[in-house]
Amino acid sequence: MWCATSPRLDGLGGVYCENCDISPMVSPEGEAEWRADPGRPGVLPYAVDPEAAARLWEVSERLTS
C-alpha cells in the first residue's frame, strides 16, 4: 500500500521498495555480507542490470511471439 500512495515516490520510477521505504542498492563488494543476513534490506545489482533486462525482453518476445 505504501508504494502505491507515498508522495516520496512521486516522479520516481523503477525503484524497489520494502518495509515502507525505498530499498537500498547492495554494492557488489557487500553482496556476500548481504547474502549472509537474508533479513537485511537491499537490492542486488543483477536486479537492475540493463543488459540482463534487455536479454530477458528478447527471450520473452521470442517465447510469446
Backbone as XML, in Angstrom:
<?xml version="1.0"?>
<chain id="A" units="angstrom">
  <residue number="1" name="MET">
    <atom name="N" x="0.820" y="-1.180" z="0.000"/>
    <atom name="CA" x="0.000" y="0.000" z="0.000"/>
    <atom name="C" x="0.869" y="1.251" z="0.000"/>
  </residue>
  <residue number="2" name="TRP">
    <atom name="N" x="1.968" y="1.215" z="0.759"/>
    <atom name="CA" x="2.843" y="2.380" z="0.837"/>
    <atom name="C" x="3.370" y="2.759" z="-0.538"/>
  </residue>
  <residue number="3" name="CYS">
    <atom name="N" x="3.786" y="1.780" z="-1.313"/>
    <atom name="CA" x="4.346" y="2.067" z="-2.645"/>
    <atom name="C" x="3.321" y="2.723" z="-3.562"/>
  </residue>
  <residue number="4" name="ALA">
    <atom name="N" x="2.073" y="2.407" z="-3.383"/>
    <atom name="CA" x="1.030" y="2.964" z="-4.243"/>
    <atom name="C" x="0.603" y="4.365" z="-3.826"/>
  </residue>
  <residue number="5" name="THR">
    <atom name="N" x="0.889" y="4.757" z="-2.595"/>
    <atom name="CA" x="0.349" y="6.027" z="-2.111"/>
    <atom name="C" x="1.379" y="7.020" z="-1.599"/>
  </residue>
  <residue number="6" name="SER">
    <atom name="N" x="2.613" y="6.628" z="-1.449"/>
    <atom name="CA" x="3.604" y="7.512" z="-0.830"/>
    <atom name="C" x="3.998" y="8.674" z="-1.733"/>
  </residue>
  <residue number="7" name="PRO">
    <atom name="N" x="3.908" y="9.917" z="-1.242"/>
    <atom name="CA" x="4.371" y="11.051" z="-2.025"/>
    <atom name="C" x="5.888" y="11.038" z="-2.223"/>
  </residue>
  <residue number="8" name="ARG">
    <atom name="N" x="6.624" y="10.275" z="-1.406"/>
    <atom name="CA" x="8.079" y="10.168" z="-1.592"/>
    <atom name="C" x="8.442" y="9.536" z="-2.928"/>
  </residue>
  <residue number="9" name="LEU">
    <atom name="N" x="7.500" y="8.822" z="-3.523"/>
    <atom name="CA" x="7.779" y="8.143" z="-4.785"/>
    <atom name="C" x="7.311" y="8.934" z="-5.997"/>
  </residue>
  <residue number="10" name="ASP">
    <atom name="N" x="6.716" y="10.107" z="-5.784"/>
    <atom name="CA" x="6.258" y="10.931" z="-6.904"/>
    <atom name="C" x="7.428" y="11.236" z="-7.832"/>
  </residue>
  <residue number="11" name="GLY">
    <atom name="N" x="7.245" y="10.942" z="-9.101"/>
    <atom name="CA" x="8.271" y="11.231" z="-10.088"/>
    <atom name="C" x="9.379" y="10.200" z="-10.170"/>
  </residue>
  <residue number="12" name="LEU">
    <atom name="N" x="9.363" y="9.226" z="-9.280"/>
    <atom name="CA" x="10.367" y="8.162" z="-9.330"/>
    <atom name="C" x="9.786" y="6.970" z="-10.067"/>
  </residue>
  <residue number="13" name="GLY">
    <atom name="N" x="10.617" y="6.297" z="-10.763"/>
    <atom name="CA" x="10.203" y="5.073" z="-11.421"/>
    <atom name="C" x="11.316" y="4.055" z="-11.313"/>
  </residue>
  <residue number="14" name="GLY">
    <atom name="N" x="10.973" y="2.801" z="-11.358"/>
    <atom name="CA" x="11.976" y="1.764" z="-11.364"/>
    <atom name="C" x="12.731" y="1.571" z="-10.064"/>
  </residue>
  <residue number="15" name="VAL">
    <atom name="N" x="12.087" y="1.859" z="-8.945"/>
    <atom name="CA" x="12.743" y="1.605" z="-7.665"/>
    <atom name="C" x="12.122" y="0.368" z="-7.024"/>
  </residue>
  <residue number="16" name="TYR">
    <atom name="N" x="12.891" y="-0.289" z="-6.214"/>
    <atom name="CA" x="12.390" y="-1.403" z="-5.426"/>
    <atom name="C" x="12.041" y="-0.868" z="-4.046"/>
  </residue>
  <residue number="17" name="CYS">
    <atom name="N" x="10.963" y="-1.375" z="-3.488"/>
    <atom name="CA" x="10.521" y="-0.918" z="-2.173"/>
    <atom name="C" x="10.379" y="-2.116" z="-1.238"/>
  </residue>
  <residue number="18" name="GLU">
    <atom name="N" x="10.659" y="-1.866" z="0.042"/>
    <atom name="CA" x="10.402" y="-2.859" z="1.080"/>
    <atom name="C" x="10.350" y="-2.149" z="2.417"/>
  </residue>
  <residue number="19" name="ASN">
    <atom name="N" x="9.536" y="-2.688" z="3.293"/>
    <atom name="CA" x="9.394" y="-2.136" z="4.643"/>
    <atom name="C" x="9.051" y="-0.649" z="4.628"/>
  </residue>
  <residue number="20" name="CYS">
    <atom name="N" x="8.152" y="-0.255" z="3.751"/>
    <atom name="CA" x="7.682" y="1.135" z="3.648"/>
    <atom name="C" x="8.820" y="2.122" z="3.393"/>
  </residue>
  <residue number="21" name="ASP">
    <atom name="N" x="9.739" y="1.745" z="2.520"/>
    <atom name="CA" x="10.851" y="2.613" z="2.157"/>
    <atom name="C" x="11.405" y="2.149" z="0.817"/>
  </residue>
  <residue number="22" name="ILE">
    <atom name="N" x="12.254" y="2.984" z="0.224"/>
    <atom name="CA" x="12.955" y="2.598" z="-0.989"/>
    <atom name="C" x="14.123" y="1.711" z="-0.578"/>
  </residue>
  <residue number="23" name="SER">
    <atom name="N" x="14.244" y="0.558" z="-1.220"/>
    <atom name="CA" x="15.313" y="-0.385" z="-0.877"/>
    <atom name="C" x="16.658" y="0.176" z="-1.309"/>
  </residue>
  <residue number="24" name="PRO">
    <atom name="N" x="17.659" y="0.044" z="-0.454"/>
    <atom name="CA" x="18.995" y="0.478" z="-0.854"/>
    <atom name="C" x="19.626" y="-0.526" z="-1.817"/>
  </residue>
  <residue number="25" name="MET">
    <atom name="N" x="20.524" y="-0.039" z="-2.657"/>
    <atom name="CA" x="21.283" y="-0.925" z="-3.533"/>
    <atom name="C" x="22.389" y="-1.590" z="-2.720"/>
  </residue>
  <residue number="26" name="VAL">
    <atom name="N" x="22.601" y="-2.861" z="-2.974"/>
    <atom name="CA" x="23.697" y="-3.598" z="-2.352"/>
    <atom name="C" x="24.881" y="-3.511" z="-3.312"/>
  </residue>
  <residue number="27" name="SER">
    <atom name="N" x="26.017" y="-3.077" z="-2.809"/>
    <atom name="CA" x="27.200" y="-2.979" z="-3.669"/>
    <atom name="C" x="27.709" y="-4.384" z="-3.980"/>
  </residue>
  <residue number="28" name="PRO">
    <atom name="N" x="28.393" y="-4.536" z="-5.110"/>
    <atom name="CA" x="28.972" y="-5.856" z="-5.402"/>
    <atom name="C" x="29.899" y="-6.333" z="-4.281"/>
  </residue>
  <residue number="29" name="GLU">
    <atom name="N" x="30.604" y="-5.399" z="-3.646"/>
    <atom name="CA" x="31.501" y="-5.767" z="-2.558"/>
    <atom name="C" x="30.733" y="-6.241" z="-1.324"/>
  </residue>
  <residue number="30" name="GLY">
    <atom name="N" x="29.519" y="-5.750" z="-1.130"/>
    <atom name="CA" x="28.737" y="-6.102" z="0.041"/>
    <atom name="C" x="27.786" y="-7.265" z="-0.167"/>
  </residue>
  <residue number="31" name="GLU">
    <atom name="N" x="27.809" y="-7.859" z="-1.367"/>
    <atom name="CA" x="26.850" y="-8.920" z="-1.684"/>
    <atom name="C" x="27.003" y="-10.145" z="-0.784"/>
  </residue>
  <residue number="32" name="ALA">
    <atom name="N" x="28.219" y="-10.579" z="-0.517"/>
    <atom name="CA" x="28.421" y="-11.766" z="0.331"/>
    <atom name="C" x="27.888" y="-11.512" z="1.735"/>
  </residue>
  <residue number="33" name="GLU">
    <atom name="N" x="28.155" y="-10.336" z="2.272"/>
    <atom name="CA" x="27.651" y="-9.992" z="3.604"/>
    <atom name="C" x="26.128" y="-9.929" z="3.597"/>
  </residue>
  <residue number="34" name="TRP">
    <atom name="N" x="25.554" y="-9.372" z="2.532"/>
    <atom name="CA" x="24.102" y="-9.280" z="2.415"/>
    <atom name="C" x="23.486" y="-10.684" z="2.381"/>
  </residue>
  <residue number="35" name="ARG">
    <atom name="N" x="24.082" y="-11.578" z="1.602"/>
    <atom name="CA" x="23.555" y="-12.948" z="1.496"/>
    <atom name="C" x="23.638" y="-13.691" z="2.826"/>
  </residue>
  <residue number="36" name="ALA">
    <atom name="N" x="24.604" y="-13.348" z="3.661"/>
    <atom name="CA" x="24.750" y="-13.998" z="4.965"/>
    <atom name="C" x="23.666" y="-13.559" z="5.945"/>
  </residue>
  <residue number="37" name="ASP">
    <atom name="N" x="22.989" y="-12.462" z="5.653"/>
    <atom name="CA" x="21.931" y="-11.936" z="6.525"/>
    <atom name="C" x="20.693" y="-11.670" z="5.676"/>
  </residue>
  <residue number="38" name="PRO">
    <atom name="N" x="19.901" y="-12.717" z="5.378"/>
    <atom name="CA" x="18.771" y="-12.563" z="4.459"/>
    <atom name="C" x="17.679" y="-11.603" z="4.933"/>
  </residue>
  <residue number="39" name="GLY">
    <atom name="N" x="17.708" y="-11.213" z="6.185"/>
    <atom name="CA" x="16.721" y="-10.264" z="6.676"/>
    <atom name="C" x="17.081" y="-8.814" z="6.376"/>
  </residue>
  <residue number="40" name="ARG">
    <atom name="N" x="18.283" y="-8.592" z="5.896"/>
    <atom name="CA" x="18.775" y="-7.244" z="5.601"/>
    <atom name="C" x="18.103" y="-6.719" z="4.329"/>
  </residue>
  <residue number="41" name="PRO">
    <atom name="N" x="17.657" y="-5.464" z="4.345"/>
    <atom name="CA" x="17.029" y="-4.918" z="3.137"/>
    <atom name="C" x="18.072" y="-4.642" z="2.059"/>
  </residue>
  <residue number="42" name="GLY">
    <atom name="N" x="17.615" y="-4.639" z="0.831"/>
    <atom name="CA" x="18.514" y="-4.265" z="-0.253"/>
    <atom name="C" x="18.186" y="-4.945" z="-1.562"/>
  </residue>
  <residue number="43" name="VAL">
    <atom name="N" x="18.700" y="-4.337" z="-2.623"/>
    <atom name="CA" x="18.506" y="-4.835" z="-3.981"/>
    <atom name="C" x="19.876" y="-5.205" z="-4.531"/>
  </residue>
  <residue number="44" name="LEU">
    <atom name="N" x="19.994" y="-6.431" z="-5.027"/>
    <atom name="CA" x="21.264" y="-6.875" z="-5.593"/>
    <atom name="C" x="21.460" y="-6.288" z="-6.990"/>
  </residue>
  <residue number="45" name="PRO">
    <atom name="N" x="22.700" y="-6.084" z="-7.388"/>
    <atom name="CA" x="22.977" y="-5.431" z="-8.672"/>
    <atom name="C" x="22.331" y="-6.099" z="-9.878"/>
  </residue>
  <residue number="46" name="TYR">
    <atom name="N" x="22.239" y="-7.433" z="-9.881"/>
    <atom name="CA" x="21.666" y="-8.090" z="-11.054"/>
    <atom name="C" x="20.203" y="-7.700" z="-11.288"/>
  </residue>
  <residue number="47" name="ALA">
    <atom name="N" x="19.520" y="-7.266" z="-10.246"/>
    <atom name="CA" x="18.099" y="-6.914" z="-10.383"/>
    <atom name="C" x="17.884" y="-5.637" z="-11.181"/>
  </residue>
  <residue number="48" name="VAL">
    <atom name="N" x="18.919" y="-4.829" z="-11.321"/>
    <atom name="CA" x="18.780" y="-3.564" z="-12.063"/>
    <atom name="C" x="19.778" y="-3.485" z="-13.213"/>
  </residue>
  <residue number="49" name="ASP">
    <atom name="N" x="20.238" y="-4.633" z="-13.684"/>
    <atom name="CA" x="21.208" y="-4.702" z="-14.778"/>
    <atom name="C" x="20.492" y="-4.493" z="-16.109"/>
  </residue>
  <residue number="50" name="PRO">
    <atom name="N" x="20.758" y="-3.382" z="-16.822"/>
    <atom name="CA" x="20.051" y="-3.106" z="-18.074"/>
    <atom name="C" x="20.327" y="-4.137" z="-19.165"/>
  </residue>
  <residue number="51" name="GLU">
    <atom name="N" x="21.524" y="-4.720" z="-19.192"/>
    <atom name="CA" x="21.821" y="-5.745" z="-20.199"/>
    <atom name="C" x="21.009" y="-7.012" z="-19.933"/>
  </residue>
  <residue number="52" name="ALA">
    <atom name="N" x="20.897" y="-7.400" z="-18.670"/>
    <atom name="CA" x="20.092" y="-8.573" z="-18.329"/>
    <atom name="C" x="18.624" y="-8.321" z="-18.647"/>
  </residue>
  <residue number="53" name="ALA">
    <atom name="N" x="18.157" y="-7.101" z="-18.402"/>
    <atom name="CA" x="16.765" y="-6.762" z="-18.712"/>
    <atom name="C" x="16.509" y="-6.853" z="-20.215"/>
  </residue>
  <residue number="54" name="ALA">
    <atom name="N" x="17.453" y="-6.393" z="-21.011"/>
    <atom name="CA" x="17.297" y="-6.458" z="-22.475"/>
    <atom name="C" x="17.269" y="-7.900" z="-22.949"/>
  </residue>
  <residue number="55" name="ARG">
    <atom name="N" x="18.148" y="-8.745" z="-22.394"/>
    <atom name="CA" x="18.140" y="-10.168" z="-22.774"/>
    <atom name="C" x="16.820" y="-10.828" z="-22.389"/>
  </residue>
  <residue number="56" name="LEU">
    <atom name="N" x="16.319" y="-10.532" z="-21.197"/>
    <atom name="CA" x="15.047" y="-11.091" z="-20.756"/>
    <atom name="C" x="13.920" y="-10.661" z="-21.686"/>
  </residue>
  <residue number="57" name="TRP">
    <atom name="N" x="13.942" y="-9.399" z="-22.094"/>
    <atom name="CA" x="12.907" y="-8.895" z="-23.003"/>
    <atom name="C" x="12.959" y="-9.661" z="-24.330"/>
  </residue>
  <residue number="58" name="GLU">
    <atom name="N" x="14.165" y="-9.856" z="-24.877"/>
    <atom name="CA" x="14.308" y="-10.567" z="-26.153"/>
    <atom name="C" x="13.815" y="-12.001" z="-26.035"/>
  </residue>
  <residue number="59" name="VAL">
    <atom name="N" x="14.185" y="-12.685" z="-24.977"/>
    <atom name="CA" x="13.727" y="-14.065" z="-24.772"/>
    <atom name="C" x="12.217" y="-14.110" z="-24.632"/>
  </residue>
  <residue number="60" name="SER">
    <atom name="N" x="11.657" y="-13.178" z="-23.876"/>
    <atom name="CA" x="10.202" y="-13.129" z="-23.681"/>
    <atom name="C" x="9.482" y="-12.915" z="-25.004"/>
  </residue>
  <residue number="61" name="GLU">
    <atom name="N" x="10.026" y="-12.025" z="-25.842"/>
    <atom name="CA" x="9.406" y="-11.796" z="-27.147"/>
    <atom name="C" x="9.441" y="-13.056" z="-28.004"/>
  </residue>
  <residue number="62" name="ARG">
    <atom name="N" x="10.591" y="-13.747" z="-27.999"/>
    <atom name="CA" x="10.697" y="-14.969" z="-28.794"/>
    <atom name="C" x="9.726" y="-16.034" z="-28.320"/>
  </residue>
  <residue number="63" name="LEU">
    <atom name="N" x="9.598" y="-16.182" z="-27.005"/>
    <atom name="CA" x="8.736" y="-17.226" z="-26.459"/>
    <atom name="C" x="7.249" y="-16.935" z="-26.623"/>
  </residue>
  <residue number="64" name="THR">
    <atom name="N" x="6.899" y="-15.664" z="-26.691"/>
    <atom name="CA" x="5.465" y="-15.324" z="-26.789"/>
    <atom name="C" x="5.049" y="-14.888" z="-28.185"/>
  </residue>
  <residue number="65" name="SER">
    <atom name="N" x="6.014" y="-14.737" z="-29.060"/>
    <atom name="CA" x="5.760" y="-14.306" z="-30.454"/>
    <atom name="C" x="4.868" y="-13.106" z="-30.469"/>
  </residue>
</chain>
